[in-house]
Amino acid sequence: REMENIKDPSIYRNPVILQSEDLTNYILETAVYPREAEPLKELRKATENHPWGFIAALPEAGQLISILLKLLNPKKTIEIGVFTGYSLLLTALNIPDDGKITAIDIDRKTYEIGLPVIKKAGVEHKIDFIESPALPILDKLLEDF
């Protein structure tokens, strides 16, 4: 797998826009983490311990995604690359109760790290997890469209 070749995962947390780790941490502690839903906090903390935890969706990106989901109010979404399910859970928490997410990932084991939190949050019924490369599934979804 490609991820095993990454020597320095800190590149994924480098403050690009703010150019200051202190400012980034201040914003996270005062504006991002306090607004993060409890199930998301729980899953973020569980994911941090995973060797590939650095590839998970960032909570600050999650806030933007949450705003967009509230504005668009979609009934159906597709998640390609689930990992432990942080952005999947975020989406499930922000779509209507009768909404559906087609979640596609090649590794069910990492999804199962987040599954207990997803179940506890009461949103598992919104998720159709498919263990597969994405392209064949997307082709099938287009055929059915």
WOQUI-V356601 format. One record per run of one state. SS is the DSSP state (h for helix, s for strand, l for the rest). FROM is the first residue (numbers start at 1). TO is the last residue. If there is no record, write none. Layout:
SS|FROM|TO + SS|FROM|TO
This chain:
l|1|1 + h|2|5 + l|6|8 + h|9|13 + l|14|20 + h|21|35 + l|36|37 + h|38|48 + l|49|52 + h|53|55 + l|56|58 + h|59|72 + l|73|75 + s|76|80 + l|81|85 + h|86|94 + l|95|99 + s|100|105 + l|106|107 + h|108|120 + l|121|123 + h|124|126 + s|127|131 + l|132|133 + h|134|144 + l|145|145
